[in-house]
């Protein structure tokens, strides 16, 4: 049976520094852009593009997404 030796500790310089948790923005809640329903952390969120302006992306709930796709909105790729 062979013997196991620990690997030598080599300082790694290619690992980027970890950002502080204070710099991260949370998206725990929000609102559907079409019906105004509150989107909790567990709610499904979908992004769609308005048929009137390709620059306007909206975050919508699951129910509004289904209706919006039938009205000419397109899903964001």
N, C-alpha and C positions, 0 to 999 in steps of 0.2 A: 504494500500500500504506500502511495506517495505522501509526501509531506506538503502541507499548504503553507505558503508564506504570504504575508500581506503585501499588497502593491505599494510601491514607494509613493509618498505624497508629493505631487507635483503641482505647483500653483498654476491655476488655469487663468489665462489672460483673455480668452475668447468668449467668456461668459459675460453678457451685459449685466449691469447693476439692476437690482430689483427695485421697482418704484415703491414708494410708501403708499400705504392704503388710503391715506388722506387725499391722494391725487386721483383716485379712481372715482368716477361718477356712477352712482347707482340709478337704475331705472326700475325701481320697485313698483312704481305706480305711474299712471298716465291716463289719458282719455282717448277714446275713439274719436277720430276726426269727423266722422259722419253722424253718429248717434249720441256722442258725448258720454257713453258708458265708461265707468272707471275700469282701467285695465290693471289688475293686480299683478303681482309677481308671477303667479301661476297661470294667468290668462294667455291665450294664444294671441300673438300680435302678428299682423301681416302688413306689408308695405305695398301700396298700389300707386300707380301713376294716374293723375287726372287726365281725362280725355281732352280737356280744354287747354292744358298747358303741360308740355312734357317735362318742365322743370319742377312742377309741384308734385312732391311725393307725400303721401298721407299714411299715417299709421292707423289701422282700423282693427276692429274686433273680428272674430271669426264669422259671426252672423252678417255683419256689414260687408265683409269681403265677398261672400257669396253673392249678395245682392249687387255689389259694385261691379263685379266681373260681368254680370248680365247687362249692366248699363253702359258698358264701354270702357271702364277702367281696366288697366293692364297691370299684372303683377310685376314688381320690381325684380329684375334678374339677380 
